[in-house]
Amino acid sequence: MSKLLARFGICALLLASLALAGCASIDSDDRGAVPLNGKILSEMSEKGMTPEDPIMIRIYKQESELEVWKRTNRGTYALLKTYPMCRWSGKLGPKTSEGDRQAPEGFYTITRAQLNPRSQFYLSFNLGYPNELESALGYTGSALMVHGACTSAGCYAMTDGGVAEIYALAREALKGGQEEFQVQALPFRMTPANFAAHRNDPNVPFWRNLEEGVDYFDMTRRPPVVTACAGRYRFTAQPSPEDAALDPLGACPADPSSQQIAQQLEQRQLAETAQMVAVAAANPAIAPPYVDGGMHESFREVLRRSGPEKLSAMTSSKIPVSRPDAALADPYSGEIVTASQ
């Protein structure tokens, strides 16, 4: 009898172990651990980059594109890859309040804790909105993400395949020693032509402030240190012990270390303003209707030709395209094309 009980006990332990193993297998989810593919690794190698090198991300609403920049073996950053964006919501301009459907604009810092490997939208990372400046200005909102699928209520949607690669690039950079990476979320590419087209928009002063950070990076090929004072972003070359004590709404201190760059930026903006005036003289300002966001033309073409079900099947197996009729609208002409039925 004792031998029988002993055997029964061993069997029970084996069954329990199998049950636990079964639960672990069912519950396992390795989306966030999928390695980078050979093609992107080859592209990195050709540009003098490794998976562990730091990254920076730029997002452009109007063009519906996301860029991943990466530090090279020369110590400066270069463009690695541009991804088409499947959906963003709201309009050009910053997010100011919960529920306004606005995808945010500004400078954001992403740490490992903001990566979500089990997002309902496949994979995601939280932008950290509102940042310090936005909080000081009284802006509200939460859970603003870059994620998969093709749906948005204030987020930037990249499709499952697109976000999988972006997520892996971020994961490897953070594992490689980068403590945090910068995201520059912008209304459009900061060109004189775009500023001329939107010259009557009330957000132009805010966008000019964003342009300072964009130009800073373009000139140095290194992400600027971002703080806030006087109700705007402040960009410097190096962090300072005084940065932590800065009041986002208080006066800005002098920054001798960045004086030369600041002078170059001022000259650059003066030249761009002259170009903008010339462009504006020949082109009327754009006053687009509110159409609830946009979509990269490559996805809009699929939506136009084949309808939202086809696009949803291509971009995510579960999540439908959000507001397909609005996505088909051209936000710069007001033309609206009805989605195919």
N, C-alpha and C positions, 0 to 999 in steps of 0.2 A: 504493500500500500504506500509506504514512504517513497519507494522508487517511482510509483505512478504519479504521486503528488509532485515529486521533483520534476518529472518530465512535463507534467501539466504546467508547472511554474515556468519552465524554460520556454515552452510553447507560447504561454501567455506573454512572456517578455518579448519573444520574437514577433508576435502579432502586434504588440504595442509599438515596437520599433518600426515595423512596416507601416503601421497606421500613421506614425509621426512622419516617417519618410514620405508617405503618400501626401500628407498635408503640406509638407515643405515643398514637394514637387508641384502640387497644384497651386500653391501660393507664390511660387517663385516667379520673378518678373525681371528679366535681364535687359529690358529696353535701354536703360541708362548705362549699360555696360558694354554695348555693342562696339567693337573696335572700329577705328577709322579704316576706310577701304583703301585699296592699293592706289587708286587714281589720285585721291587727295594727298596721300603720302608722297606720291611721285611729284605732284605739283609743288608741295612744300619743299622737297629736296632740291628741285630745280631753282627755287627762289632763295635758297640758303636758310631754310627754316627747319625746325624739328617740331614734333608734336608737343614737346614740353615748353616751347617758347611762348611768352606772353601774347595775348590777343587784345584787340579793341574792336568794337562793333559800331557801325554807323547805320542808321535807319533813315530812309527818305520816304515820306508819305506820298507826295505828289507823283514820284516815279515808281512807287510801290516796290522798292528794292532794299535789300539789307546787305551790307558789306562786312566781311570779316577781314580785319587787318592783323598782321602778325609780325612780331619782331624778328629780324633777320640776324645772320651772323655778323653783320656790320654794326649792330646795336640800334639801328633805326627800324621803323615799321614800314611794311610794304603791303599792298593789297593782295590778299590771298585769293578771295573768290567773292563774286556778287550773286546773291540769291533772289529770285523773283518772289515777291510777297503775294500770297493768295487773297488776303483780305485784311483791311483795317477799317475802323468805323469812326464816325464823327466827321470833322472837317479840318482844314488847316488851322492851326492855332493850338495853344496849350490846353490841357485839361485843368478845370478849375473846381468842379464839384462832382460829388457822387451821383451817378445816374445820368450824366450828360452824354454818354456814349463816346466821349472823346478819347482817342488814343493819345497818350501824353507826348509832350515835346520837352526836351531838356537834357541835362547831363546826369547820368545815373551810374551807381557803383554796384557791381554784382559780386557777391561772395559765394562760396560753396554752399552755404546754407540756403541760398535762394534758388538752387537747382532742384527741380522736382522730377524724379525719375518715374513717378507713377501718376502723372497728370491725367485727368480725364480727356485732355486733348493731346494724348500720346506722350509727349515730353514737353517740359516748359522751364523757363526761369522767370522769376519775379523781378521786375524792373526796380522795385523799391519805391514806387510812388506812394505818397508824396515824399520827395527828398527834403533836405533841411530848408532850402529856400522856399519850396512850395508850402511846407507846413507853416513857415513864418508868415507867408502871404495869406494864410487861411484857406488854402485849397484842400479839398477833401476827395477821398476815393481810396480804393484798395484793390489788391489782387490784379494789378495790371501786368500782363505777361507777354512774353514772346513764346508762342506755342504752336502745336501742329493743327491739323484740320484746316478748314477754310471758313471759319466763322469768327465773328468779332463783336464784342460789346464794350470796346475800349482797349482791346488787345491788338497785338500784331501777329497774324496767323501766317505760318510759313509752309503749310502742308506737312504731313507726317515725315516724308522723306527728307524734306529740307531741314526741319528742326532736328531730325536725328543726327545729321552731320554737324550742324551748328552746336548742338548740345555736346557732342563728342569732342569737338574742338575746344569748347569751354572747359569740359571735364579734364582733358589732358593738360591744358595750360595750368589749371588750378592744382592738379596733382603734381605738376612739374615745379611748383614753388611760387607761382603768381598768387598772391593773397586775394586779389580782387581785380576785376577788369572793368573798363569804362564802356558805357553805351552812350552814344550821341544820337538822340532821337530828334530828327530835324523835319521841318515842313517840306523842304525841297532841296535840291542841290543849290548851294549858295552862289549862284551866278548873277552877274548884272542883269541878264535877260529875265531871270525869274523874279528878281527884286523889282524890275521895271514893270513886269506884268502884274505884280501884286502891290504896287506902290500905294494904292488907296486903302489897303487893308489896315485896320487899327493895330494889328499885331506886329507891324514893321519894326518898331523900336525893340520889342522883345526878340525878334528874329535877328536884328543887328547885334544884339548881345550874344546870341548863340553863334553868330558868324565869327565873333572874336575868338571863341574857342576852336571853331573849325579852322580858321586861318592859322591860329597858333600851332595846331597839329600839322597843317599843311606845310608850314615853314620849317618846323623843327623835326617832323616825322617822329615825334614822341608825344604821347597823350599829356595834355597839360594837367597840372594840379588844379582841381576845381574847388573853390570855396564860394561863399556868398557874403555880400555886404551891399548896403545902399539899395536893397531890394532887387539886386541883379547878380548874375554869376560873375565871379572874379577868377581870372586865369593867371597862373604863375608857373615858372619853370621848376621851382623846387618847393617842397613843403617847408613851412616855418613853424617854430614853436608857438607863435602867436595865432596860428590858424584856428586852433581849437577854441580860442576865446572870442573869435569874430562874431559879431551880431549881424545876422542876415539882413536886418533892416537898419543897422547903424552905419557910420561912416567907414569908408574904405581906407586902410593904411597905404602908405607909399611902398613900392616894391622895387628898390634899386636893382635887384638881380635880374628883373625882367624889363628894365627900361629900354634897352636896345631893341628887344623884340617888340615892345609896345610902340616904339617909334616906327618900326618897319610895318607893323600892322596898320598904323594910322595912315602912312603913305599909301599902302595897298588899298585901304578903304576909300581914300580920296580918288585914286585912279579908277576904282570900280564905280564910284558914284558918277564920275564923268562919263564912263561908258553907259551907265544906267540912264542918264539924262539923254544921251544920243539915241538909245534904244527906245526910250519912252516917247521921244518926239515922233517916231515913225510907227509906233504900235499903241493901240488903245489898251487901257488897263482892263484886267480880267475881273469880272464880278460874278463868279459862278454861283449857281443856286446851291442850297444845302441838299446834298443827295445821299448823305450817310456813307461817307468813306470812299474807298477805292479798291482797285485790284489791278495787278500787273496785266498788261495787254495780252500776254501769252495765255493766261487763265481766262481772261475776258473773252478771247476768241473761242475757246472751248465752250464756255457758257453760252455764247451767242449762237454757236452752230449746233450744239448738242444738248443744251439745257443743264439745269442744276444737278439732276441725278447723275449724269455722266461725270460732271466735274467733281461731285462729292465722291464718287467711286474711285476717281483718279487720285484724290488728295487725302482721303480718309475713308476707312471702311464703315464708320459708324456715324459720323457727324455731318449733318446736311449743311450746304452752303447758306450762310446767313444773308437775308434780304437780297436775293439774286437780282431783282429788278433794279435796286439801287446800285448794285455792283456794275450793272451794264450801263449805267448813266455815265456820260462823259462829263466830269465835273468842271471842265473848262469851256464847254460849249452849251451845256444844258440839254443836249440831245439824250433822250432816253429810249432805249431799245427794249422791247418786251422780251422776256426770256421765252425760249421755245417751250411749247407744251408737249 
